[in-house]
């Protein structure tokens, strides 16, 4: 069982958030895309500044493809 010294009973409650996902997590190669375990390197979370962030090139490609499709759709709609 996970322990939390700041909790009255010393344990994490089931509804307590263990990890707050950072904005850059979505673009990191260590991001698991699992709502129960965001990060493979820091499963208990980081202090807000991640020292192990590594940009995932596959995500950059997905974003670029999405933006291109969006622009194509807007071009079709405007004609």
VOBA-1610 file (N, C-alpha, C; in pm, whole numbers, padded with zeros to 5 digits, always signed):
BEGIN
Unk+00083-00118+00000Unk+00000+00000+00000Unk+00088+00125+00000Unk+00048+00226-00074Unk+00125+00349-00084Unk+00105+00435+00040Unk+00213+00491+00090Unk+00205+00572+00211Unk+00222+00719+00178Unk+00147+00802+00253Unk+00152+00947+00238Unk+00162+01009+00376Unk+00279+01059+00416Unk+00294+01115+00549Unk+00205+01236+00577Unk+00159+01306+00473Unk+00074+01423+00494Unk-00072+01385+00517Unk-00109+01261+00492Unk-00245+01214+00510Unk-00272+01183+00658Unk-00396+01203+00708Unk-00426+01176+00848Unk-00395+01032+00892Unk-00424+00936+00804Unk-00397+00796+00840Unk-00265+00745+00782Unk-00192+00832+00713Unk-00062+00794+00657Unk-00067+00719+00526Unk-00187+00703+00469Unk-00201+00629+00343Unk-00270+00715+00238Unk-00243+00684+00111Unk-00312+00752+00002Unk-00455+00701-00004Unk-00548+00791-00025Unk-00687+00747-00043Unk-00705+00706-00189Unk-00805+00621-00218Unk-00825+00575-00357Unk-00857+00688-00453Unk-00913+00798-00402Unk-00949+00910-00490Unk-00840+01015-00500Unk-00733+00999-00427Unk-00625+01097-00428Unk-00542+01082-00555Unk-00509+01194-00615Unk-00426+01192-00734Unk-00280+01177-00694Unk-00216+01075-00747Unk-00076+01051-00715Unk+00016+01134-00804Unk-00029+01162-00923Unk+00059+01223-01022Unk-00019+01325-01102Unk+00033+01441-01113Unk-00028+01542-01199Unk+00048+01545-01329Unk-00022+01515-01436Unk+00040+01512-01568Unk+00081+01653-01609Unk+00202+01666-01658Unk+00254+01794-01705Unk+00214+01814-01852Unk+00206+01938-01900Unk+00168+01961-02040Unk+00259+01891-02141Unk+00386+01881-02111Unk+00479+01819-02206Unk+00472+01666-02206Unk+00402+01607-02110Unk+00393+01460-02103Unk+00339+01399-02233Unk+00241+01463-02295Unk+00181+01409-02417Unk+00282+01394-02531Unk+00390+01469-02527Unk+00490+01465-02634Unk+00615+01385-02596Unk+00614+01322-02479Unk+00733+01252-02429Unk+00730+01105-02469Unk+00846+01050-02500Unk+00854+00908-02537Unk+00831+00817-02417Unk+00837+00868-02294Unk+00813+00787-02175Unk+00667+00790-02130Unk+00584+00870-02197Unk+00443+00880-02163Unk+00374+00750-02205Unk+00305+00684-02111Unk+00247+00553-02140Unk+00109+00559-02205Unk+00046+00678-02204Unk-00090+00695-02255Unk-00189+00607-02180Unk-00160+00586-02053Unk-00245+00507-01964Unk-00288+00600-01850Unk-00419+00615-01826Unk-00462+00708-01721Unk-00418+00668-01580Unk-00379+00543-01560Unk-00335+00499-01428Unk-00185+00510-01408Unk-00110+00517-01517Unk+00036+00529-01510Unk+00082+00617-01625Unk+00097+00747-01599Unk+00134+00839-01705Unk+00277+00819-01752Unk+00368+00800-01658Unk+00509+00802-01692Unk+00579+00672-01652Unk+00654+00616-01745Unk+00728+00494-01716Unk+00851+00521-01631Unk+00904+00642-01634Unk+01024+00676-01558Unk+00989+00727-01419Unk+00883+00807-01409Unk+00842+00866-01281Unk+00700+00822-01247Unk+00680+00697-01209Unk+00543+00650-01183Unk+00473+00722-01069Unk+00547+00780-00976Unk+00487+00855-00866Unk+00482+01005-00896Unk+00524+01044-01014Unk+00520+01184-01053Unk+00652+01254-01034Unk+00658+01374-01085Unk+00778+01456-01070Unk+00740+01582-00992Unk+00837+01663-00961Unk+00811+01784-00883Unk+00766+01900-00971Unk+00720+01872-01091Unk+00671+01975-01181Unk+00767+02006-01294Unk+00894+01974-01276Unk+00995+01993-01380Unk+01057+01857-01408Unk+01037+01807-01527Unk+01085+01673-01560Unk+01227+01680-01618Unk+01317+01611-01555Unk+01456+01611-01601Unk+01482+01502-01705Unk+01385+01412-01726Unk+01405+01301-01820Unk+01320+01313-01945Unk+01258+01429-01968Unk+01173+01447-02086Unk+01252+01422-02214Unk+01196+01338-02302Unk+01253+01315-02435Unk+01140+01326-02536Unk+01155+01417-02629Unk+01054+01438-02731Unk+01035+01312-02815Unk+00910+01273-02835Unk+00878+01155-02915Unk+00852+01199-03059Unk+00940+01162-03153Unk+00922+01206-03292Unk+00792+01153-03355Unk+00743+01041-03309Unk+00618+00987-03363Unk+00502+01080-03332Unk+00503+01142-03217Unk+00397+01235-03180Unk+00405+01359-03267Unk+00526+01408-03294Unk+00542+01523-03382Unk+00485+01493-03520Unk+00508+01372-03570Unk+00455+01333-03701Unk+00302+01327-03697Unk+00245+01275-03588Unk+00100+01270-03573Unk+00040+01410-03572Unk+00103+01500-03502Unk+00055+01639-03495Unk+00061+01703-03632Unk+00169+01682-03704Unk+00183+01741-03837Unk+00077+01685-03931Unk+00052+01555-03927Unk-00050+01494-04011Unk-00188+01550-03977Unk-00217+01563-03849Unk-00345+01618-03805Unk-00363+01762-03856Unk-00259+01843-03844Unk-00267+01982-03888Unk-00288+01990-04039Unk-00222+01903-04115Unk-00240+01902-04261Unk-00384+01866-04297Unk-00438+01764-04231Unk-00575+01723-04259Unk-00674+01833-04222Unk-00646+01901-04114Unk-00732+02011-04072Unk-00730+02124-04175Unk-00612+02157-04226Unk-00601+02262-04327Unk-00672+02222-04455Unk-00661+02095-04494Unk-00730+02047-04614Unk-00881+02057-04596Unk-00929+02021-04477Unk-01073+02028-04450Unk-01121+02172-04455Unk-01045+02262-04397Unk-01083+02404-04400Unk-01084+02457-04543Unk-00988+02414-04623Unk-00984+02457-04764Unk-01107+02408-04839Unk-01149+02284-04813Unk-01269+02229-04879Unk-01394+02305-04836Unk-01403+02336-04708Unk-01519+02406-04655Unk-01530+02549-04705Unk-01417+02613-04731Unk-01418+02752-04776Unk-01449+02766-04924Unk-01441+02657-04998Unk-01470+02662-05144Unk-01613+02636-05173
//
